[in-house]
């Protein structure tokens, strides 16, 4: 069974590094959620997103724009260069499709409250794909420990 659907999957992490060998290392990957404790706004030094866009071999992609949204606020936008897009006329017939890997760096990443971080892909100026979501929750500082009975405070 082959996959004939376009889809967008995102990996959210503290850092994504590329080795000299070309391998990528994902450090501090978030699995569906991030919990932020303490006062707001909170700033992470960096948050990286690896957007993986599956494109079937038979599809033509003339333009691709990625937008990172925190709730409805645009955090970043990337116009993918035309030369980085797959060309179906040059795709070998035994290849079922392409997976484009696009790294997006949010430096610094300011958390102003709970919400969701998501990547949208605008393909050929009209089709919008929504990637999976990183749910961010804010937990205020925990109250101080109660003073034991009989102890001086």
SULDA-V928903 format. One record per backbone hydrogen bond with DSSP energy under -0.5 kcal/mol. CO is the residue of the C=O (numbers start at 0). NH is the residue of the N-H. If there is no record, write none. Layout:
BEGIN
co = {CO;CO}
nh = {NH;NH}
END
This chain:
BEGIN
co = {1;6;8;10;11;12;14;16;16;18;22;24;24;26;26;27;29;29;31;33;33;35;41;41;43;43;46;47;48;48;49;49;50;50;51;51;52;53;54;55;59;62;63;64;65;66;66;67;67;68;68;69;69;72;72;75;77;77;80;81;85;85;86;87;91;95;97;99;99;101;103;103;104;105;107;108;109;110;110;114;115;116;117;118;119;119;120;120;121;122;122;126;126;128;131;132;133;134;134;135;136;137;138;147}
nh = {3;53;51;49;29;47;26;18;24;21;18;16;26;13;14;13;11;31;134;35;136;138;43;110;107;108;105;12;50;103;10;51;52;101;8;53;99;6;97;58;61;123;79;121;77;68;119;74;75;70;117;71;72;69;74;67;65;79;83;84;60;87;89;90;94;56;54;52;101;50;48;105;106;46;109;43;111;40;41;135;70;133;68;130;66;121;122;128;64;125;126;122;128;120;118;134;116;33;136;114;35;139;37;150}
END
